[in-house]
Amino acid sequence: MELGFKPEMVDAKNTSRTCPMCGKLGRPNKHVFKCRKCGFQADRHLVAAWNIATRLPMCRPLPLAAKALNEPLEIKVKGEG
């Protein structure tokens, strides 16, 4: 704000319950959101952050590949086969 940026307010209602792919309203199962309509699955906090970001006019993120969200992250350690 000191540099002249103006904060933008976003209504966060239902952001962790709305599928960022198809827009269907659902209910997270503990920390995981799984859409019953399209099958999209991710951490509910990621879903909320994604939905909040898409509501900002200046921040329109590209959809993440489903492969990046549904497959476990494999980290290769140097020296391992």
N, C-alpha and C positions, 0 to 999 in steps of 0.2 A: 504494500500500500504506500510505503514511503517513496517508491520509485514510480508511482502513478498508476499502478495496476489496480483495477477495481474488482473486488471479490464478486463472484457470481453465486447466487444461492440456488440450490437444487432441492426439490422435494424428494426426500429419500424413501417415501412410503412405498412399500412392496418391492424395493429394489432387490432384495435377496430372495424374493418369491416369484420373480418374473423371468421367464426364459429369455436370454439375450438373442437367441437364434430365431424363435418363432413368436415370442411375445405372450405365450400361454402362462397364466397365473397358476402356480403350483405351491407346494409346501416342501421346504427342505427337510430331510431326514437327518437330524442332528446337524452335522457340519457339511453334508453333501446335498446339493440340489440336483435332482434328476427330473427332467421334463418327461411327463407321461405322453405328450403329443409327439415330440420329435426325437426323444431319446438323449438329448444333450445332457451331459453330466459334468459337474465341476464343484469345487468348494464354494459354499454359499457366500463367503466373503468376497471371493473373486467375482462371482455373479453380481453381487451388489455393487462393487467398485466399477465393473464393466457397465452396468446399467446407469449408474450415476454419470460416468464419463460420457456416455452417448447422449445424455440429456443436456450436456454443455454445448452450446453452439460452437465454441472454439476447439472442442476436443471430440472428434469423431473417429474413434479407433476402428481399424479394420478388424473384421471377425477373425479370431484365431482358428487355425485349422483344428478340426475335431480330433485329429491324430495327436496334436499337441496337448489336448486336454484329457483324452480318454486313455492314453497309454502311459504306463509308469515311466518315470525318468530314469534312464540308465546312464550312470556315470562310470566312465572307464578310467581306471587308475593306471598311471604310467608304470610299465613293467609287468602288468598283468596281460594275459593272452587274450 
